[in-house]
Amino acid sequence: MHYINLLLTSTLTYLSLCLCHCSRYPLVTSDSERHRYKADFTSEYSEYLRLHDGLSQRMKMFGALSDKLKQAAQHSTEYEVSPSCCTVAAL
C-alpha cells in the first residue's frame, strides 16, 4: 500500500507541475515572449533532466515490482512486498 501511495503522490505532483506550467506559459505571440521562454527553458532544463531521470527510475522500479508480483504465487513470501526491498531515493 505504501508504494501505491507513493505512486499516487508522484502522479499528483506531476499533474500539479503541468498545470503550473500551462498557466505560466500561455501561447507565444511576440519575439520578446519567445526570448523570455527560451531563457526560462535554458535556466530550468537541468532540473527537468534530473526530475525526468528520477521519474524514469521509479517507473522501472514499479515495472520490476509488477513483473515480480506476476511471477509469485499468491499469498507466498515472494508475493508480499517488503518495504526494505524497494527503497526510493529522494529526488
N, C-alpha and C positions, 0 to 999 in steps of 0.2 A: 504494500500500500504506500509506503514511503516513496518508492520510485515513481509510482503513478502521480503522487502529489508533486514530486519534483518535475516531472514532465509537464504537468498542467501549469505549474508556476512558470516554467521556462517558456511555454507557449503563450501564456498571457502576457509575459514581459515582452516577448517578440511582437505580439499584436499591438501593445501599447506603444512600442517604438515605431511601428509602422504608422499608426495614427498620428503620432507626433511629427513624423517625417512629412506626411501628407499635408498637415496644417502649416508646417514650416516652409514648405517648398511648393507654392502654387505654380501654375503654368508660367513659363518664361515668356515675357513679352518685349524685352529690350536687351541690348548689349550689356548694359550695366548689371542687370539681373543675372545674365549668363556669367559674367565675370565674378559676381558675388557667389553664385552657386559653385563655380569652379574652385574658388578659394576655399569654400566650406568643404567641398569634396576632398580637396588635397589635404586639408588640415585634419580631417577625420578618417581618412582611408586606412591608416594603420590600425586604428581602433576597430574599424569594420573587419579587417582581416583577422584580428585577434578574436573578436566575437564569433566570426564565421568558423574559425578553427575550433573554438570551444564547442559550438553547436554541432559541428561535424563529429567531434569526438564523442559527444553524448549520443548522437544518433547511432553511431557504430556500437556503442555500449548497449543501448536498448535493443538494437538488432541482434547482437550476440546473446543477450539475455533471452530474447524471444526464441531464437533458434535452440538455445539450451533447454528452455522450458518445453518446447515442442518435442524434444527428444527424450525427456524424462518421463518416467511413469508417474501418473497422478498419485499424490499422497506419499511419494517416496522422499527420501532425504534430498535427492537432487532437485525434486520439484519445488521444495521450499527454498526461497531465495534468502540468503543471509546478507544483512547489510555490510558485513565485513568483506564480502567478495566483490563488491562493486562500489568502491569509494569514488566520489565525484570531486574533482579538484575545483576550487573556486575560480570563477572567470577572472 
